[in-house]
Amino acid sequence: MKKFIQTMRARLSNAAARAAMKASDFHRRALTGNAGEGYIDTAVKILIAVVLGALLLGLLYALFKDTIMPTVTQKIKDMFNYAGGLH
């Protein structure tokens, strides 16, 4: 029984050491890696999303020939004090 306990302790100790080495290797690679996402990439993605959203909204307006979001339209008119038509 004593030999069994010593063997199990040795195996657990080795397993813990291997896990610690793998974790430290993972953290080292994560901190030293230079393949991350930059500011330019993020800005381009946001710009693409805004343009696609505007195109989709324009397509919906053209398709239905009506106001798609009346609440937003009303708020914009109120914000600019738009009375409609030319003065």
N, CA, C and O atoms as a GROMACS GRO file, in nm:
protein
  348
    1MET      N    1   0.083  -0.119   0.000
    1MET     CA    2   0.000   0.000   0.000
    1MET      C    3   0.087   0.125   0.000
    1MET      O    4   0.054   0.224  -0.064
    2LYS      N    5   0.198   0.120   0.071
    2LYS     CA    6   0.288   0.233   0.079
    2LYS      C    7   0.347   0.264  -0.059
    2LYS      O    8   0.360   0.380  -0.098
    3LYS      N    9   0.383   0.157  -0.132
    3LYS     CA   10   0.440   0.175  -0.264
    3LYS      C   11   0.335   0.234  -0.360
    3LYS      O   12   0.367   0.317  -0.445
    4PHE      N   13   0.211   0.190  -0.346
    4PHE     CA   14   0.101   0.242  -0.428
    4PHE      C   15   0.082   0.392  -0.404
    4PHE      O   16   0.066   0.468  -0.500
    5ILE      N   17   0.083   0.435  -0.281
    5ILE     CA   18   0.066   0.577  -0.248
    5ILE      C   19   0.182   0.658  -0.304
    5ILE      O   20   0.161   0.767  -0.358
    6GLN      N   21   0.306   0.605  -0.292
    6GLN     CA   22   0.422   0.678  -0.346
    6GLN      C   23   0.412   0.690  -0.499
    6GLN      O   24   0.444   0.794  -0.556
    7THR      N   25   0.368   0.583  -0.563
    7THR     CA   26   0.353   0.585  -0.708
    7THR      C   27   0.248   0.687  -0.751
    7THR      O   28   0.267   0.761  -0.847
    8MET      N   29   0.137   0.689  -0.678
    8MET     CA   30   0.031   0.784  -0.712
    8MET      C   31   0.076   0.928  -0.689
    8MET      O   32   0.044   1.016  -0.769
    9ARG      N   33   0.150   0.952  -0.581
    9ARG     CA   34   0.202   1.088  -0.556
    9ARG      C   35   0.296   1.131  -0.668
    9ARG      O   36   0.291   1.245  -0.714
   10ALA      N   37   0.382   1.040  -0.711
   10ALA     CA   38   0.476   1.071  -0.817
   10ALA      C   39   0.401   1.101  -0.948
   10ALA      O   40   0.436   1.196  -1.019
   11ARG      N   41   0.301   1.022  -0.978
   11ARG     CA   42   0.223   1.046  -1.100
   11ARG      C   43   0.149   1.179  -1.094
   11ARG      O   44   0.145   1.253  -1.192
   12LEU      N   45   0.089   1.210  -0.979
   12LEU     CA   46   0.018   1.337  -0.964
   12LEU      C   47   0.114   1.454  -0.974
   12LEU      O   48   0.083   1.557  -1.035
   13SER      N   49   0.231   1.438  -0.914
   13SER     CA   50   0.331   1.544  -0.921
   13SER      C   51   0.376   1.567  -1.065
   13SER      O   52   0.389   1.681  -1.109
   14ASN      N   53   0.400   1.459  -1.139
   14ASN     CA   54   0.440   1.471  -1.280
   14ASN      C   55   0.329   1.533  -1.363
   14ASN      O   56   0.355   1.618  -1.449
   15ALA      N   57   0.207   1.493  -1.338
   15ALA     CA   58   0.094   1.549  -1.413
   15ALA      C   59   0.080   1.698  -1.384
   15ALA      O   60   0.054   1.777  -1.475
   16ALA      N   61   0.096   1.737  -1.259
   16ALA     CA   62   0.086   1.879  -1.223
   16ALA      C   63   0.199   1.959  -1.289
   16ALA      O   64   0.176   2.070  -1.336
   17ALA      N   65   0.318   1.903  -1.293
   17ALA     CA   66   0.430   1.971  -1.355
   17ALA      C   67   0.407   1.987  -1.505
   17ALA      O   68   0.435   2.093  -1.561
   18ARG      N   69   0.356   1.882  -1.571
   18ARG     CA   70   0.328   1.891  -1.715
   18ARG      C   71   0.219   1.995  -1.743
   18ARG      O   72   0.229   2.070  -1.839
   19ALA      N   73   0.116   1.998  -1.660
   19ALA     CA   74   0.008   2.096  -1.678
   19ALA      C   75   0.060   2.238  -1.661
   19ALA      O   76   0.021   2.327  -1.736
   20ALA      N   77   0.147   2.259  -1.564
   20ALA     CA   78   0.204   2.392  -1.541
   20ALA      C   79   0.290   2.434  -1.659
   20ALA      O   80   0.288   2.550  -1.699
   21MET      N   81   0.366   2.339  -1.716
   21MET     CA   82   0.450   2.372  -1.831
   21MET      C   83   0.364   2.407  -1.952
   21MET      O   84   0.396   2.501  -2.025
   22LYS      N   85   0.257   2.333  -1.974
   22LYS     CA   86   0.168   2.363  -2.086
   22LYS      C   87   0.102   2.499  -2.068
   22LYS      O   88   0.089   2.575  -2.164
   23ALA      N   89   0.059   2.529  -1.948
   23ALA     CA   90  -0.006   2.657  -1.921
   23ALA      C   91   0.092   2.772  -1.943
   23ALA      O   92   0.056   2.874  -2.002
   24SER      N   93   0.215   2.757  -1.895
   24SER     CA   94   0.312   2.865  -1.912
   24SER      C   95   0.348   2.882  -2.059
   24SER      O   96   0.371   2.994  -2.105
   25ASP      N   97   0.355   2.770  -2.134
   25ASP     CA   98   0.383   2.778  -2.276
   25ASP      C   99   0.269   2.850  -2.350
   25ASP      O  100   0.294   2.931  -2.439
   26PHE      N  101   0.147   2.819  -2.312
   26PHE     CA  102   0.031   2.885  -2.373
   26PHE      C  103   0.035   3.036  -2.346
   26PHE      O  104   0.015   3.115  -2.438
   27HIS      N  105   0.062   3.075  -2.223
   27HIS     CA  106   0.066   3.217  -2.188
   27HIS      C  107   0.182   3.287  -2.257
   27HIS      O  108   0.168   3.401  -2.300
   28ARG      N  109   0.294   3.219  -2.269
   28ARG     CA  110   0.410   3.280  -2.336
   28ARG      C  111   0.375   3.306  -2.482
   28ARG      O  112   0.404   3.414  -2.534
   29ARG      N  113   0.314   3.209  -2.550
   29ARG     CA  114   0.277   3.228  -2.690
   29ARG      C  115   0.171   3.336  -2.705
   29ARG      O  116   0.172   3.412  -2.802
   30ALA      N  117   0.079   3.344  -2.610
   30ALA     CA  118  -0.026   3.445  -2.619
   30ALA      C  119   0.030   3.585  -2.602
   30ALA      O  120  -0.016   3.679  -2.668
   31LEU      N  121   0.129   3.600  -2.516
   31LEU     CA  122   0.186   3.733  -2.491
   31LEU      C  123   0.286   3.776  -2.596
   31LEU      O  124   0.300   3.896  -2.623
   32THR      N  125   0.355   3.681  -2.657
   32THR     CA  126   0.457   3.719  -2.754
   32THR      C  127   0.407   3.714  -2.898
   32THR      O  128   0.480   3.753  -2.989
   33GLY      N  129   0.286   3.667  -2.920
   33GLY     CA  130   0.232   3.658  -3.055
   33GLY      C  131   0.207   3.796  -3.113
   33GLY      O  132   0.163   3.886  -3.042
   34ASN      N  133   0.234   3.811  -3.241
   34ASN     CA  134   0.212   3.940  -3.306
   34ASN      C  135   0.109   3.929  -3.417
   34ASN      O  136   0.105   4.013  -3.507
   35ALA      N  137   0.026   3.827  -3.412
   35ALA     CA  138  -0.074   3.807  -3.516
   35ALA      C  139  -0.211   3.856  -3.471
   35ALA      O  140  -0.313   3.800  -3.510
   36GLY      N  141  -0.214   3.960  -3.389
   36GLY     CA  142  -0.341   4.009  -3.337
   36GLY      C  143  -0.412   4.100  -3.434
   36GLY      O  144  -0.364   4.126  -3.544
   37GLU      N  145  -0.527   4.145  -3.394
   37GLU     CA  146  -0.609   4.232  -3.477
   37GLU      C  147  -0.575   4.376  -3.443
   37GLU      O  148  -0.570   4.414  -3.326
   38GLY      N  149  -0.553   4.456  -3.544
   38GLY     CA  150  -0.514   4.595  -3.522
   38GLY      C  151  -0.631   4.691  -3.532
   38GLY      O  152  -0.745   4.650  -3.555
   39TYR      N  153  -0.601   4.818  -3.512
   39TYR     CA  154  -0.704   4.921  -3.515
   39TYR      C  155  -0.760   4.940  -3.656
   39TYR      O  156  -0.879   4.963  -3.674
   40ILE      N  157  -0.673   4.928  -3.755
   40ILE     CA  158  -0.716   4.949  -3.893
   40ILE      C  159  -0.815   4.840  -3.934
   40ILE      O  160  -0.917   4.868  -3.997
   41ASP      N  161  -0.785   4.716  -3.896
   41ASP     CA  162  -0.875   4.605  -3.929
   41ASP      C  163  -1.012   4.627  -3.868
   41ASP      O  164  -1.114   4.607  -3.934
   42THR      N  165  -1.015   4.668  -3.742
   42THR     CA  166  -1.141   4.692  -3.674
   42THR      C  167  -1.218   4.807  -3.739
   42THR      O  168  -1.339   4.798  -3.757
   43ALA      N  169  -1.147   4.914  -3.774
   43ALA     CA  170  -1.212   5.029  -3.837
   43ALA      C  171  -1.272   4.990  -3.973
   43ALA      O  172  -1.382   5.033  -4.007
   44VAL      N  173  -1.201   4.910  -4.048
   44VAL     CA  174  -1.252   4.867  -4.179
   44VAL      C  175  -1.376   4.780  -4.162
   44VAL      O  176  -1.472   4.794  -4.238
   45LYS      N  177  -1.374   4.692  -4.063
   45LYS     CA  178  -1.492   4.607  -4.038
   45LYS      C  179  -1.613   4.690  -3.999
   45LYS      O  180  -1.724   4.664  -4.046
   46ILE      N  181  -1.593   4.790  -3.914
   46ILE     CA  182  -1.703   4.877  -3.873
   46ILE      C  183  -1.755   4.956  -3.992
   46ILE      O  184  -1.876   4.970  -4.010
   47LEU      N  185  -1.665   5.008  -4.073
   47LEU     CA  186  -1.705   5.084  -4.191
   47LEU      C  187  -1.784   4.997  -4.289
   47LEU      O  188  -1.885   5.042  -4.344
   48ILE      N  189  -1.741   4.875  -4.309
   48ILE     CA  190  -1.813   4.783  -4.398
   48ILE      C  191  -1.953   4.756  -4.342
   48ILE      O  192  -2.051   4.754  -4.417
   49ALA      N  193  -1.964   4.735  -4.211
   49ALA     CA  194  -2.094   4.709  -4.150
   49ALA      C  195  -2.188   4.829  -4.166
   49ALA      O  196  -2.306   4.811  -4.194
   50VAL      N  197  -2.136   4.950  -4.148
   50VAL     CA  198  -2.220   5.071  -4.163
   50VAL      C  199  -2.266   5.087  -4.307
   50VAL      O  200  -2.383   5.117  -4.332
   51VAL      N  201  -2.175   5.067  -4.402
   51VAL     CA  202  -2.212   5.081  -4.544
   51VAL      C  203  -2.315   4.976  -4.583
   51VAL      O  204  -2.413   5.008  -4.651
   52LEU      N  205  -2.295   4.851  -4.542
   52LEU     CA  206  -2.393   4.746  -4.574
   52LEU      C  207  -2.528   4.775  -4.510
   52LEU      O  208  -2.632   4.749  -4.571
   53GLY      N  209  -2.528   4.827  -4.388
   53GLY     CA  210  -2.653   4.863  -4.322
   53GLY      C  211  -2.726   4.974  -4.397
   53GLY      O  212  -2.848   4.970  -4.413
   54ALA      N  213  -2.650   5.074  -4.442
   54ALA     CA  214  -2.711   5.184  -4.517
   54ALA      C  215  -2.766   5.135  -4.650
   54ALA      O  216  -2.874   5.176  -4.693
   55LEU      N  217  -2.693   5.047  -4.716
   55LEU     CA  218  -2.742   4.991  -4.842
   55LEU      C  219  -2.869   4.908  -4.821
   55LEU      O  220  -2.963   4.916  -4.901
   56LEU      N  221  -2.872   4.831  -4.715
   56LEU     CA  222  -2.990   4.751  -4.685
   56LEU      C  223  -3.111   4.840  -4.656
   56LEU      O  224  -3.221   4.813  -4.703
   57LEU      N  225  -3.089   4.945  -4.578
   57LEU     CA  226  -3.198   5.037  -4.547
   57LEU      C  227  -3.246   5.109  -4.674
   57LEU      O  228  -3.366   5.128  -4.693
   58GLY      N  229  -3.152   5.150  -4.758
   58GLY     CA  230  -3.189   5.214  -4.885
   58GLY      C  231  -3.267   5.119  -4.974
   58GLY      O  232  -3.362   5.160  -5.041
   59LEU      N  233  -3.227   4.992  -4.976
   59LEU     CA  234  -3.298   4.892  -5.053
   59LEU      C  235  -3.441   4.874  -5.002
   59LEU      O  236  -3.535   4.862  -5.080
   60LEU      N  237  -3.457   4.873  -4.870
   60LEU     CA  238  -3.591   4.860  -4.813
   60LEU      C  239  -3.678   4.980  -4.847
   60LEU      O  240  -3.796   4.965  -4.879
   61TYR      N  241  -3.620   5.101  -4.841
   61TYR     CA  242  -3.697   5.221  -4.878
   61TYR      C  243  -3.738   5.214  -5.024
   61TYR      O  244  -3.851   5.247  -5.059
   62ALA      N  245  -3.646   5.171  -5.111
   62ALA     CA  246  -3.677   5.163  -5.254
   62ALA      C  247  -3.780   5.054  -5.282
   62ALA      O  248  -3.865   5.069  -5.370
   63LEU      N  249  -3.772   4.946  -5.209
   63LEU     CA  250  -3.861   4.832  -5.232
   63LEU      C  251  -4.005   4.864  -5.190
   63LEU      O  252  -4.099   4.834  -5.263
   64PHE      N  253  -4.019   4.924  -5.072
   64PHE     CA  254  -4.153   4.949  -5.020
   64PHE      C  255  -4.206   5.088  -5.053
   64PHE      O  256  -4.326   5.113  -5.040
   65LYS      N  257  -4.118   5.179  -5.097
   65LYS     CA  258  -4.155   5.317  -5.131
   65LYS      C  259  -4.236   5.384  -5.020
   65LYS      O  260  -4.332   5.457  -5.044
   66ASP      N  261  -4.194   5.356  -4.899
   66ASP     CA  262  -4.262   5.412  -4.783
   66ASP      C  263  -4.160   5.425  -4.671
   66ASP      O  264  -4.048   5.373  -4.681
   67THR      N  265  -4.198   5.493  -4.567
   67THR     CA  266  -4.111   5.507  -4.452
   67THR      C  267  -4.101   5.375  -4.377
   67THR      O  268  -4.202   5.318  -4.335
   68ILE      N  269  -3.979   5.328  -4.361
   68ILE     CA  270  -3.958   5.198  -4.295
   68ILE      C  271  -3.959   5.214  -4.143
   68ILE      O  272  -4.018   5.132  -4.072
   69MET      N  273  -3.893   5.318  -4.096
   69MET     CA  274  -3.887   5.342  -3.951
   69MET      C  275  -3.947   5.478  -3.920
   69MET      O  276  -3.875   5.577  -3.914
   70PRO      N  277  -4.078   5.485  -3.899
   70PRO     CA  278  -4.143   5.615  -3.881
   70PRO      C  279  -4.096   5.690  -3.756
   70PRO      O  280  -4.092   5.812  -3.756
   71THR      N  281  -4.062   5.617  -3.653
   71THR     CA  282  -4.016   5.684  -3.530
   71THR      C  283  -3.887   5.759  -3.554
   71THR      O  284  -3.873   5.874  -3.511
   72VAL      N  285  -3.794   5.697  -3.624
   72VAL     CA  286  -3.666   5.761  -3.652
   72VAL      C  287  -3.688   5.880  -3.745
   72VAL      O  288  -3.627   5.985  -3.727
   73THR      N  289  -3.773   5.863  -3.845
   73THR     CA  290  -3.802   5.972  -3.938
   73THR      C  291  -3.860   6.092  -3.863
   73THR      O  292  -3.822   6.206  -3.889
   74GLN      N  293  -3.952   6.067  -3.772
   74GLN     CA  294  -4.013   6.175  -3.696
   74GLN      C  295  -3.911   6.244  -3.606
   74GLN      O  296  -3.911   6.366  -3.594
   75LYS      N  297  -3.824   6.166  -3.545
   75LYS     CA  298  -3.722   6.226  -3.457
   75LYS      C  299  -3.624   6.312  -3.536
   75LYS      O  300  -3.581   6.417  -3.488
   76ILE      N  301  -3.589   6.268  -3.656
   76ILE     CA  302  -3.499   6.348  -3.739
   76ILE      C  303  -3.567   6.478  -3.782
   76ILE      O  304  -3.504   6.584  -3.780
   77LYS      N  305  -3.694   6.470  -3.818
   77LYS     CA  306  -3.767   6.592  -3.855
   77LYS      C  307  -3.775   6.688  -3.738
   77LYS      O  308  -3.758   6.809  -3.754
   78ASP      N  309  -3.801   6.635  -3.618
   78ASP     CA  310  -3.808   6.720  -3.499
   78ASP      C  311  -3.672   6.780  -3.467
   78ASP      O  312  -3.663   6.895  -3.423
   79MET      N  313  -3.567   6.702  -3.488
   79MET     CA  314  -3.433   6.750  -3.454
   79MET      C  315  -3.392   6.866  -3.543
   79MET      O  316  -3.329   6.961  -3.495
   80PHE      N  317  -3.425   6.862  -3.669
   80PHE     CA  318  -3.387   6.968  -3.760
   80PHE      C  319  -3.499   7.068  -3.783
   80PHE      O  320  -3.487   7.158  -3.866
   81ASN      N  321  -3.609   7.053  -3.710
   81ASN     CA  322  -3.724   7.140  -3.724
   81ASN      C  323  -3.768   7.145  -3.869
   81ASN      O  324  -3.792   7.253  -3.923
   82TYR      N  325  -3.778   7.032  -3.930
   82TYR     CA  326  -3.815   7.020  -4.070
   82TYR      C  327  -3.966   7.025  -4.085
   82TYR      O  328  -4.037   6.943  -4.028
   83ALA      N  329  -4.013   7.122  -4.162
   83ALA     CA  330  -4.156   7.140  -4.178
   83ALA      C  331  -4.208   7.069  -4.303
   83ALA      O  332  -4.329   7.053  -4.319
   84GLY      N  333  -4.120   7.029  -4.389
   84GLY     CA  334  -4.160   6.962  -4.513
   84GLY      C  335  -4.177   7.062  -4.625
   84GLY      O  336  -4.230   7.171  -4.605
   85GLY      N  337  -4.132   7.023  -4.741
   85GLY     CA  338  -4.144   7.110  -4.859
   85GLY      C  339  -4.038   7.219  -4.859
   85GLY      O  340  -3.961   7.234  -4.764
   86LEU      N  341  -4.035   7.294  -4.968
   86LEU     CA  342  -3.937   7.405  -4.981
   86LEU      C  343  -4.002   7.535  -4.940
   86LEU      O  344  -4.121   7.555  -4.964
   87HIS      N  345  -3.925   7.623  -4.880
   87HIS     CA  346  -3.977   7.754  -4.835
   87HIS      C  347  -3.938   7.861  -4.932
   87HIS      O  348  -3.972   7.978  -4.913
   0.00000   0.00000   0.00000
